[in-house]
Amino acid sequence: MRMTLAMLLIFHGLVHLVGFIGPFQVIRRVPYQISILGEQLDSADLGARLLGTLWLLTAVAFTVGAAAVFADAAWWPTYTAVVAACSLLLCVVGWPGSKIGIPVNLTILLALLVATRPSLWGYLIAWLRLIP
């Protein structure tokens, strides 16, 4: 289970690099516009570059979280929850281009909640049975 979570964190961190590559035009052939709450910004805009830097920092943070999960560090659940919450916020700000990250981050947060509180499995299963 931990290895699967660590791999998900690495993959999710790699996907965050897309938010960095565009504003900094790492790949010049790729036309890129960034959106902040649905408003389009030019990739040379300071706001786009600031947001791109946040995407890069979050990608690195997910990689650190994955390493902490692999090492079974005591602090990995809290750290990963904070990083996933920051990523969720970035996805909301980057809407609609980053809308796919919202369910991914919610899944990570739910998995962390259930992993750190095993008694929640019973509540979750009971709740799912109520859905028609």
C-alpha positions in Angstrom: 0.0 0.0 0.0 2.8 2.5 0.9 4.7 1.7 -2.3 1.5 2.4 -4.4 1.0 5.7 -2.6 4.7 6.7 -3.1 4.4 5.9 -6.8 1.2 8.0 -7.0 3.0 10.9 -5.3 5.9 10.7 -7.7 3.6 10.5 -10.7 1.5 13.4 -9.4 4.6 15.4 -8.8 5.8 14.8 -12.4 2.4 16.0 -13.7 2.9 19.2 -11.7 5.9 20.0 -13.9 3.5 20.8 -16.7 2.5 23.9 -14.7 6.2 25.0 -14.6 7.2 24.1 -18.2 4.7 26.4 -19.8 5.3 29.8 -18.2 9.1 29.3 -18.3 8.9 28.0 -21.9 11.2 25.1 -21.2 9.9 23.5 -24.4 9.6 26.4 -26.8 7.6 24.6 -29.4 4.7 24.1 -27.0 2.3 27.0 -27.1 1.1 27.6 -23.6 -1.4 29.9 -21.8 -2.0 29.6 -18.1 -5.3 30.4 -16.5 -5.9 31.8 -13.0 -9.5 31.2 -12.0 -10.4 30.9 -15.7 -8.6 34.1 -16.8 -5.9 33.6 -19.4 -2.5 35.0 -18.8 0.4 35.2 -21.2 3.2 32.9 -20.4 5.6 35.8 -20.1 3.4 37.5 -17.4 4.9 37.7 -13.9 1.8 36.1 -12.4 2.1 33.1 -14.7 5.8 32.7 -13.8 5.0 33.0 -10.1 2.4 30.4 -10.4 4.8 28.2 -12.5 7.3 28.4 -9.7 4.6 27.2 -7.2 3.9 24.3 -9.5 7.6 23.4 -9.5 7.9 23.7 -5.7 4.8 21.5 -5.3 6.4 18.9 -7.7 9.5 18.8 -5.6 7.4 18.6 -2.4 5.6 15.6 -3.8 8.9 13.9 -4.5 10.1 14.5 -1.0 6.8 13.1 0.3 7.3 10.0 -1.8 10.8 9.6 -0.4 9.4 9.9 3.1 6.7 7.3 2.4 9.4 4.9 1.0 11.5 5.5 4.1 8.4 5.2 6.4 9.3 8.5 8.1 7.1 9.3 11.0 6.1 12.7 9.5 5.1 11.5 6.0 1.3 11.5 6.6 1.1 15.1 7.8 3.6 16.4 5.3 1.8 14.6 2.4 -1.5 16.0 3.5 -0.2 19.6 3.6 1.4 19.1 0.1 -1.8 17.6 -1.3 -3.8 20.5 0.2 -1.5 23.0 -1.4 -1.7 21.1 -4.7 -5.5 21.2 -4.4 -5.4 24.9 -4.0 -3.1 25.3 -7.0 -5.6 23.2 -9.1 -8.5 25.4 -8.0 -6.5 28.5 -8.9 -5.5 27.0 -12.2 -9.0 26.0 -13.2 -10.0 24.8 -15.8 -6.6 23.7 -17.1 -5.8 21.8 -13.9 -9.2 20.4 -13.0 -8.1 16.8 -13.3 -5.8 17.3 -10.3 -8.7 18.1 -8.0 -10.0 14.5 -7.8 -6.5 13.2 -7.6 -5.7 15.4 -4.6 -9.0 14.6 -2.9 -8.2 10.9 -3.4 -4.7 11.3 -1.9 -6.3 13.2 1.1 -9.0 10.6 1.6 -6.4 7.8 1.4 -4.2 9.5 4.0 -7.2 10.0 6.3 -8.2 6.3 6.0 -4.5 5.2 6.3 -4.0 7.2 9.5 -7.4 6.3 11.0 -8.2 2.7 10.2 -11.5 2.8 12.0 -12.7 5.2 9.2 -12.8 2.3 6.8 -16.0 1.0 8.5 -17.6 4.4 8.3 -16.6 4.9 4.7 -18.0 1.5 3.6 -21.2 2.1 5.5 -21.5 5.5 3.8 -20.9 4.0 0.4 -23.6 1.5 0.9 -26.1 4.3 1.4 -25.4 5.5 -2.2 -28.1 4.1 -4.5 
